[in-house]
Amino acid sequence: MTGTPATPRWLDDQMAPVHERSSPQHVLVTLLGDYWMDQEGDLPSAALVALLGEFGVSSASARAALNRLLRRGQVDVRKTGRKTYYRLSDDSATRIREGGRRIIRFGQHSEWDRRWCVVVFSVPEDKRDSRHLLRSRLRWFGFAPLYDAVWVSPSADADTANQVLADLAVTSATVFTATTVGGADSRHPLAAWDLLDLRRTYDEFTDRAEQICHRLRDGRVHPAEALVIRTRLMDDYRRFPADDPGLPDDEMPDGWPRARARAAFIAAYDALGPLAEVRVRQIVSLFDAEAADRARYLDANTMA
């Protein structure tokens, strides 16, 4: 007797509850950006709670996530009688568009002027939260730590770095651009990135994305599964622009896997879109048929 095939380990990971991977707030903003970015109107809170339920988030945690997003100004709220409706704030929508473009365009061929942007900073020990936030922002914009307080990037510009410092009110800092100089014992700026670990992460991601495409071609992905996997796939891929130096392929180690990972991501992400949209509409239609009809998945070309 033939048993049910075992669920692939990578699929178990993709379907893990949200608390094991990322916050409910993050998932909720991702969903609003993926399916209602350019649509008019808002969504009832009950529909958003139900959507988060697909990711293993309890109703209480989902409503707490909505309240946190509201306090941060990431969503706008409207009340009609006893019903509450939410939509992305204009500021959030702008940031998501910019972030989406950066993610999708990452890995495309580009020229490099062989100059590095360097940020040197000092943040007091009693402001460690600010220091952590500064490092996170710099990482997002393509910087990495050559030394503890010396961060470098071949792709970011001085204006971006200065804006990050200004936003966080970091005044003990210097930003400049430079070419690589030094003797045989000098540490090359690429040493700021763990390229061996990044290569392994790329390969694992690419294998998962290609397996997803195989399962889609075989008709073995249902709408509920597609919604979760597509969101997880974006969640995983969005980390690469922050973890990869972003140099042209001929400046990277031989056989650098970035291009293959990008191709696999776009193929899987776009192919999952129609099925994921079906599931989104199924859930939201239980609470608001018009809002469900407005749901539209964004493909990579639209995001770029």
Helices and strands as residue ranges (DSSP letters): H 9-14, G 18-20, H 24-36, E 43-44, H 45-53, H 59-71, E 75-80, E 83-88, H 90-105, E 116-121, G 125-127, H 128-140, E 144-147, E 150-153, H 158-167, E 173-178, G 189-192, H 195-217, H 223-237, H 240-243, G 249-251, H 258-284, H 289-294, H 300-303
